[in-house]
Amino acid sequence: MSAPGRWASGSRWPRPGGGVPTFLVDTSEDRLTQAKAKATAFFDRSLAKGKLTPEARDAAVTNILTTTRLDDLAGTDLVIEAIFEDMEAKAALIGELDRVCGPETILASNTSPLSITRIGAHSTRPERVVGLHFCLPAQLMKLVEVTRGLRTDDAVFDRAWAYCTAIGQKPVETKDTPGFILNHFAIPLHNRAIRMVESGVATPADIDRAIKTAYGHAMGPLEWLDLVGLDTQQRLCRTFHEITNDPELVCPNLVHVMVAAGWLGKKTGSGFYDYADTKTFGA
Protein backbone atom coordinates (compact mmCIF):
# COMPACT_ATOMS: atom_id res chain seq x y z
CA MET A 1 0.00 0.00 0.00
CA SER A 2 3.01 2.29 0.16
CA ALA A 3 3.10 5.29 -2.13
CA PRO A 4 6.01 7.48 -3.29
CA GLY A 5 6.95 10.28 -0.97
CA ARG A 6 7.00 10.61 2.80
CA TRP A 7 4.47 8.78 4.86
CA ALA A 8 4.07 7.02 8.18
CA SER A 9 1.25 5.25 9.96
CA GLY A 10 0.32 5.84 13.57
CA SER A 11 -2.16 3.99 15.72
CA ARG A 12 -3.60 3.56 19.16
CA TRP A 13 -2.59 0.28 20.76
CA PRO A 14 -4.47 -2.65 19.18
CA ARG A 15 -6.87 -5.03 20.76
CA PRO A 16 -6.20 -8.73 20.07
CA GLY A 17 -7.01 -9.40 16.43
CA GLY A 18 -6.44 -5.80 15.32
CA GLY A 19 -9.34 -3.46 14.67
CA VAL A 20 -7.55 -0.26 15.64
CA PRO A 21 -7.97 3.21 14.09
CA THR A 22 -4.84 3.97 12.05
CA PHE A 23 -3.61 7.19 10.49
CA LEU A 24 -2.03 7.04 7.05
CA VAL A 25 0.14 10.12 6.55
CA ASP A 26 1.57 11.46 3.28
CA THR A 27 2.52 14.84 1.89
CA SER A 28 0.01 14.45 -0.96
CA GLU A 29 -3.79 14.24 -0.70
CA ASP A 30 -3.86 12.47 -4.08
CA ARG A 31 -1.52 9.70 -2.87
CA LEU A 32 -3.60 9.30 0.29
CA THR A 33 -6.76 8.94 -1.80
CA GLN A 34 -5.06 6.35 -4.02
CA ALA A 35 -3.69 4.43 -1.02
CA LYS A 36 -7.07 4.23 0.70
CA ALA A 37 -8.74 3.19 -2.57
CA LYS A 38 -6.21 0.36 -2.98
CA ALA A 39 -6.76 -0.78 0.60
CA THR A 40 -10.52 -0.67 0.11
CA ALA A 41 -10.22 -2.75 -3.08
CA PHE A 42 -8.18 -5.32 -1.13
CA PHE A 43 -10.86 -5.53 1.59
CA ASP A 44 -13.57 -5.79 -1.08
CA ARG A 45 -11.72 -8.71 -2.65
CA SER A 46 -11.41 -10.37 0.76
CA LEU A 47 -15.14 -9.91 1.27
CA ALA A 48 -15.90 -11.44 -2.13
CA LYS A 49 -13.72 -14.46 -1.28
CA GLY A 50 -15.49 -14.97 2.04
CA LYS A 51 -12.44 -14.01 4.14
CA LEU A 52 -14.17 -10.97 5.66
CA THR A 53 -17.73 -10.33 6.81
CA PRO A 54 -19.43 -7.16 5.55
CA GLU A 55 -19.18 -5.75 9.08
CA ALA A 56 -15.44 -6.49 9.29
CA ARG A 57 -14.87 -4.97 5.84
CA ASP A 58 -16.70 -1.77 6.79
CA ALA A 59 -14.84 -1.52 10.10
CA ALA A 60 -11.46 -2.00 8.39
CA VAL A 61 -12.15 0.76 5.87
CA THR A 62 -13.50 3.11 8.54
CA ASN A 63 -10.39 2.58 10.68
CA ILE A 64 -8.12 4.01 7.95
CA LEU A 65 -7.80 7.73 8.66
CA THR A 66 -5.83 9.87 6.22
CA THR A 67 -3.99 13.12 6.86
CA THR A 68 -1.14 15.23 5.50
CA ARG A 69 -0.35 16.61 8.97
CA LEU A 70 2.24 14.84 11.13
CA ASP A 71 0.78 16.74 14.09
CA ASP A 72 -2.25 14.42 13.90
CA LEU A 73 0.00 11.63 15.22
CA ALA A 74 0.50 13.43 18.54
CA GLY A 75 -1.78 11.08 20.49
CA THR A 76 -0.68 7.78 18.99
CA ASP A 77 1.09 4.97 20.82
CA LEU A 78 3.00 3.67 17.81
CA VAL A 79 4.28 5.32 14.62
CA ILE A 80 5.75 3.22 11.80
CA GLU A 81 7.99 5.14 9.44
CA ALA A 82 7.89 3.62 5.94
CA ILE A 83 9.47 6.13 3.58
CA PHE A 84 12.07 5.35 0.90
CA GLU A 85 15.43 3.93 1.97
CA ASP A 86 17.48 7.08 2.50
CA MET A 87 19.16 7.76 5.84
CA GLU A 88 18.99 11.55 5.57
CA ALA A 89 15.27 11.47 4.80
CA LYS A 90 14.57 9.02 7.63
CA ALA A 91 16.67 11.06 10.06
CA ALA A 92 14.70 14.20 9.20
CA LEU A 93 11.38 12.40 9.65
CA ILE A 94 12.42 10.85 12.97
CA GLY A 95 13.37 14.34 14.15
CA GLU A 96 9.93 15.69 13.20
CA LEU A 97 8.21 12.75 14.92
CA ASP A 98 10.28 13.47 18.05
CA ARG A 99 8.77 16.94 18.07
CA VAL A 100 5.20 15.81 17.43
CA CYS A 101 4.76 12.62 19.45
CA GLY A 102 4.48 12.21 23.19
CA PRO A 103 7.31 10.74 25.27
CA GLU A 104 5.64 7.31 25.47
CA THR A 105 5.18 6.91 21.71
CA ILE A 106 7.16 4.07 20.14
CA LEU A 107 8.88 5.12 16.91
CA ALA A 108 9.36 2.17 14.54
CA SER A 109 11.08 1.95 11.16
CA ASN A 110 10.04 -0.36 8.34
CA THR A 111 13.59 -0.28 6.91
CA SER A 112 15.41 -3.44 5.88
CA PRO A 113 18.87 -2.22 4.73
CA LEU A 114 19.47 0.67 7.15
CA SER A 115 20.62 0.41 10.77
CA ILE A 116 17.98 0.85 13.48
CA THR A 117 20.72 2.14 15.78
CA ARG A 118 21.71 4.83 13.27
CA ILE A 119 18.07 5.81 12.69
CA GLY A 120 17.50 5.95 16.45
CA ALA A 121 20.55 8.19 16.89
CA HIS A 122 18.57 11.00 15.24
CA SER A 123 15.92 10.78 17.96
CA THR A 124 16.13 12.36 21.42
CA ARG A 125 14.77 9.03 22.72
CA PRO A 126 16.70 6.28 20.91
CA GLU A 127 15.57 3.81 23.55
CA ARG A 128 12.05 4.07 22.08
CA VAL A 129 13.11 3.37 18.48
CA VAL A 130 12.69 -0.16 17.12
CA GLY A 131 12.65 -1.90 13.74
CA LEU A 132 9.39 -3.37 12.38
CA HIS A 133 10.04 -4.66 8.87
CA PHE A 134 6.74 -5.80 7.33
CA CYS A 135 7.75 -8.08 4.47
CA LEU A 136 6.23 -7.59 1.01
CA PRO A 137 3.51 -8.03 -0.04
CA ALA A 138 2.62 -6.65 3.40
CA GLN A 139 -1.12 -7.05 2.83
CA LEU A 140 -0.67 -10.83 2.60
CA MET A 141 2.68 -11.72 4.17
CA LYS A 142 2.59 -12.53 7.88
CA LEU A 143 6.32 -12.06 8.55
CA VAL A 144 7.57 -9.05 10.52
CA GLU A 145 11.26 -8.74 11.40
CA VAL A 146 11.53 -7.04 14.80
CA THR A 147 14.93 -5.45 15.44
CA ARG A 148 16.54 -3.82 18.44
CA GLY A 149 18.93 -0.95 18.04
CA LEU A 150 21.83 -0.91 20.49
CA ARG A 151 19.87 1.48 22.71
CA THR A 152 16.35 0.04 22.26
CA ASP A 153 14.68 -0.55 25.63
CA ASP A 154 13.62 -4.15 26.31
CA ALA A 155 10.11 -3.03 27.23
CA VAL A 156 9.78 -1.19 23.91
CA PHE A 157 10.90 -4.29 22.00
CA ASP A 158 8.38 -6.41 23.93
CA ARG A 159 5.53 -3.99 23.19
CA ALA A 160 6.44 -3.89 19.50
CA TRP A 161 6.47 -7.69 19.45
CA ALA A 162 3.08 -7.77 21.21
CA TYR A 163 1.67 -5.35 18.64
CA CYS A 164 2.67 -7.69 15.81
CA THR A 165 1.02 -10.71 17.40
CA ALA A 166 -2.09 -8.70 18.29
CA ILE A 167 -2.69 -7.82 14.63
CA GLY A 168 -2.16 -11.42 13.52
CA GLN A 169 1.41 -11.17 12.23
CA LYS A 170 4.29 -13.59 12.91
CA PRO A 171 7.30 -11.71 14.32
CA VAL A 172 10.91 -12.92 14.33
CA GLU A 173 13.76 -11.32 16.24
CA THR A 174 16.79 -10.13 14.28
CA LYS A 175 20.03 -8.34 15.03
CA ASP A 176 20.68 -4.87 13.65
CA THR A 177 22.50 -6.01 10.50
CA PRO A 178 21.85 -5.08 6.83
CA GLY A 179 19.05 -7.14 5.34
CA PHE A 180 18.12 -8.74 8.65
CA ILE A 181 17.03 -12.29 7.72
CA LEU A 182 14.83 -12.22 4.63
CA ASN A 183 16.60 -9.69 2.43
CA HIS A 184 20.01 -11.07 3.40
CA PHE A 185 19.01 -14.05 1.24
CA ALA A 186 16.41 -12.51 -1.07
CA ILE A 187 18.40 -9.68 -2.69
CA PRO A 188 21.31 -11.92 -3.88
CA LEU A 189 18.79 -14.56 -5.02
CA HIS A 190 16.85 -12.00 -7.05
CA ASN A 191 20.04 -10.58 -8.56
CA ARG A 192 21.11 -14.08 -9.63
CA ALA A 193 17.72 -14.66 -11.28
CA ILE A 194 17.98 -11.32 -13.11
CA ARG A 195 21.48 -12.14 -14.36
CA MET A 196 20.23 -15.50 -15.63
CA VAL A 197 17.71 -13.61 -17.76
CA GLU A 198 20.46 -11.19 -18.87
CA SER A 199 22.71 -14.04 -20.02
CA GLY A 200 19.90 -16.01 -21.66
CA VAL A 201 20.13 -19.06 -19.39
CA ALA A 202 16.34 -19.37 -19.26
CA THR A 203 13.17 -17.33 -19.62
CA PRO A 204 11.63 -15.59 -16.60
CA ALA A 205 8.74 -18.07 -16.67
CA ASP A 206 11.03 -21.10 -16.62
CA ILE A 207 13.23 -19.65 -13.87
CA ASP A 208 10.18 -18.97 -11.72
CA ARG A 209 8.69 -22.38 -12.48
CA ALA A 210 11.93 -24.09 -11.47
CA ILE A 211 12.16 -22.25 -8.15
CA LYS A 212 8.49 -22.82 -7.28
CA THR A 213 8.58 -26.49 -8.24
CA ALA A 214 11.90 -27.36 -6.60
CA TYR A 215 11.65 -25.29 -3.42
CA GLY A 216 7.91 -24.94 -2.95
CA HIS A 217 7.94 -21.14 -3.07
CA ALA A 218 4.51 -19.59 -3.62
CA MET A 219 6.02 -17.05 -6.03
CA GLY A 220 9.09 -17.09 -8.26
CA PRO A 221 11.84 -14.46 -7.83
CA LEU A 222 10.99 -12.62 -11.05
CA GLU A 223 7.27 -12.64 -10.25
CA TRP A 224 8.14 -11.18 -6.86
CA LEU A 225 10.31 -8.48 -8.43
CA ASP A 226 7.45 -7.47 -10.70
CA LEU A 227 5.19 -7.32 -7.65
CA VAL A 228 7.38 -5.04 -5.52
CA GLY A 229 8.75 -3.05 -8.47
CA LEU A 230 12.08 -2.99 -10.29
CA ASP A 231 12.66 0.52 -8.94
CA THR A 232 12.45 -0.92 -5.42
CA GLN A 233 15.06 -3.55 -6.30
CA GLN A 234 17.29 -0.83 -7.74
CA ARG A 235 17.11 1.23 -4.53
CA LEU A 236 17.63 -1.81 -2.30
CA CYS A 237 20.69 -2.93 -4.24
CA ARG A 238 22.19 0.55 -4.15
CA THR A 239 21.67 0.93 -0.40
CA PHE A 240 22.81 -2.60 0.51
CA HIS A 241 25.92 -2.39 -1.66
CA GLU A 242 26.93 0.99 -0.22
CA ILE A 243 26.76 -0.50 3.28
CA THR A 244 28.33 -3.92 2.67
CA ASN A 245 30.46 -3.67 -0.52
CA ASP A 246 29.23 -7.21 -1.29
CA PRO A 247 29.60 -7.75 -5.08
CA GLU A 248 26.50 -9.95 -5.12
CA LEU A 249 24.49 -6.86 -4.18
CA VAL A 250 25.54 -4.79 -7.21
CA CYS A 251 22.38 -3.99 -9.15
CA PRO A 252 22.30 -5.84 -12.50
CA ASN A 253 22.40 -3.60 -15.56
CA LEU A 254 19.12 -5.08 -16.80
CA VAL A 255 17.35 -3.50 -13.82
CA HIS A 256 18.73 -0.05 -14.69
CA VAL A 257 17.59 -0.47 -18.30
CA MET A 258 14.09 -1.64 -17.33
CA VAL A 259 13.67 1.21 -14.84
CA ALA A 260 14.78 3.72 -17.49
CA ALA A 261 12.18 2.27 -19.86
CA GLY A 262 9.45 2.56 -17.23
CA TRP A 263 9.09 -1.23 -17.01
CA LEU A 264 8.73 -1.34 -13.23
CA GLY A 265 6.53 -4.44 -13.02
CA LYS A 266 2.87 -4.85 -12.20
CA LYS A 267 2.30 -1.23 -11.21
CA THR A 268 3.20 -0.05 -14.73
CA GLY A 269 1.81 -3.06 -16.62
CA SER A 270 5.20 -4.33 -17.84
CA GLY A 271 8.24 -5.88 -16.19
CA PHE A 272 9.55 -9.40 -16.61
CA TYR A 273 5.92 -10.17 -17.48
CA ASP A 274 3.06 -8.16 -19.01
CA TYR A 275 -0.08 -7.42 -16.98
CA ALA A 276 -3.63 -6.67 -18.04
CA ASP A 277 -4.18 -4.41 -15.02
CA THR A 278 -2.11 -2.56 -12.44
CA LYS A 279 -4.23 -3.29 -9.37
CA THR A 280 -2.51 -3.85 -6.04
CA PHE A 281 -1.65 -7.52 -5.48
CA GLY A 282 -4.60 -9.21 -3.77
CA ALA A 283 -7.11 -6.55 -4.84
N, C-alpha and C positions, 0 to 999 in steps of 0.2 A: 504494500500500500504506500510505500515511500514515494515521495515526489521530489524533483530537483529543488534545490534551495535549502534554506535553513528551517528545520522543524524539530519539535520535540513533543512527546506526549506526557501528560501529567495526570495523576489519578488519586482519588481517595483510596484508602487501603481496601482491598477486595474482601468480600465474603467468600467462603469456600464455593468453588464453582464459577467464580467470576461475577459478572453482573454489576460492574462498578462504573459510574460516570467517568468518562475519560476525555480530556481535552486533546485535540489535535491542533498543533500550532504551526503555522507557516507564515512567511512574509507576504504571500500572495493569496487573495481571496479566491482567485480562479483555481489554483492548485488545491486549496482546501475543498472547494466544490467538487472537483474531479476525484479527490481522494475519498470523500464521503460517498460519492456515487459508486465508486468501485467497491467500497466496503458493502454498500447496500446491495449491489448486484451479487456479491459473494453470499450474503445472507439469504437473498432471494433464491439462489441456486441451492443452498442448503435446505431451505424450506421445501423446494420442489422435489428434492431427493429424500425427503422425510427425515432429515437429520436435525431439523429445528421445528418446533411448534410455531404457529402464527404469533402466539404471545411472546415467545422467546425471540423471534425475529424482530418484532416491533420494539421490544425492550433493548435489544442490541443496537438497533439503529438510533433509538432515542438517547442511548448512553454516549453516543459520539457527539461531543461538543466541539465546535470549531472556533478558532480565534486567531487573529494576527498579533495579539498583544501578549507578550511574555508575562506581563503583570497579572494576567488572569490565572497564572500558576501559583500565585502567592499562598493559597491555602491547601495546596496538594501535599500528600505524604511522599510521593515518589514521582520523579521526573526522569524520563528516559530520553537521552539525547541520541538522535539518529540521523545526523547530517552527514555529508560526504566526508571521506577519509582524508582530512587535512588537519594537522595538529594546530596550526594557527587559528583556523576557524573554530575548532572545538574548544581551544583555550579561551577564545573571545566569548563563546556562548556560555561556557562554564562560569566565567566571570560575571556575565549578566544574570545567570541563574542564581549565583551567590547573592547578588543584590536583591533579587526579587523574592526568593523563597525563604521560608522561615528556617530557624536553626535546626529543626528536627527533620526537615525534608531530606530524603535520600536522593542523591544525584547519581544516576546510572548512565553508562555509555554503552551503546550498541556496537562499538567498534570491534573489529577482529584483528587488524594488523597493528594498531597503535597501543602503546603502553597505558594501562589504567593508572599506574603510578605517575607517569608524566602528565596525563590529563588531570589527575587529582591535584598535582602540584600547582595548578592554576586556580585552585579553589582555596578560600580561607579556611575550609573545613575538609581537608583531604581524607580525614577519617570517615567521612560520610559519602565518599565516592566509591562506586563499585562497578564492575563490568557485568552487563546483561546482554549477551550476544544471542539474539533470536535468529536462528538459522533459516535461510531462505529455502522454499517459499514460506514465509513466517505465518501466513494464514492457514497453512496445513501442517508444517513441520512442528513437532512437539519439542525438539531439542533447544535448550537454552544453556549456553556456556556461562557459568557464574564465576567471576574472577575477582580476587582480592588484589588491590594495590598494596604496596609495602606498608602503607599507613591506614588501610581500611580497618575499621573497628569490627571485631568479631560479631557484635550484636547487629551491626548494619548488614554484614554478610548473611547472617541467619535470617534477618527480615526479608532481604532480597530473595533468598532461597524459598522462604515461606510464600512470598508473593507468587513465584513461579508455580509452585505446586497448587496454590489456591486457584489459579486460573487454568489449571489442567495441563500445564507444561511439564516436561521432564528435564530437570536441571542436572548438570554435571559440574563438578568443581575443577577448575583449571588454574595453573600458575600464570603469572603475568608475563607470557612469552608470545612473540609474534605468531599469529595464526591459531593460538590456543590448541585445540585438538583437531577440529574438523578441517579448517583451512590449511593447517600444517600439511595435511595429506591431499586436500582437494585441489589447491591451486597448482601444484606440480602435476597431478593427474590430468587436470584439464589442459595444461600447457602441452603435455605429451600427446593428448588426443588431437589438439589443434595442429601440432607439428606433423602428426601422421597424415592429416588431411593435406597440409602444405606439401608434403613429399609424395603424395599419391599412393600411400600404403593401402588405403581403403577409403570407401565413401563414409560420410558422417553416419548414414543409416546403418551400415555394416559395423562400424566401430561401436555405435550405441547398442546394436543388437548383441554383439559379442560380450560387452560388459554386463548387460542385463541378464543374458542367458547364463554366463559363467559364474557371475558373482551374486546374482539375485537382486541387483539394484532395481529400484522402481523406475528409475530414469537414467538414461545414458548421459555421459559427460557433455556431449554436444547439445543434447536436448536441454540439459540444465543450464548451459551457457546461454542458449537462446532465451530461456525463461528469465534469468536474472539480468541479462543484457551484456553485450560485448563491451560496452563502455564501462560497465562495472568491473569486468575482468581486467580491462586495461588499467583502471585506477588501482585495483588490488595488487596487480603485478608491480606497478610502479612503486607503490608504497612499501610492499614487502621486500622488494629488491633493494630499495634504498636503506632499509633497516638491516637486512641480513647479508647482502652481497652474494646470495646463493644464486649460481648461474641457472638453476632450474626455474627460478622465479622471474627471469627476463621475459618480458611480454613478447610472444611470437609476432613476427612482422604481419602475418595474415590478420591478426586482430586489429593492428593499426590501419590496415587497408580497408577492412570491413567497416570500422568506425568512421573512417573518412568518407566512405560511400554512403553512410547512413544506414547500413545493414546491422542494426543493433540487436536483432532477434525478434521475439514475438511482439514487443511493443511498437515496432515499426513495420511489422509484416514480413520482414526478410532477415535471415541470419544464415545459419547453416541449413535451415529449412525455410520454406515459404508457408505463410499462415493466411487463412481466409479472414481472420479477424484479429484485433489487437486487444481483446478483453483480458483483464487480469486473470492469471491462472486460478482456476476453481470457480470463476464467475460464469 
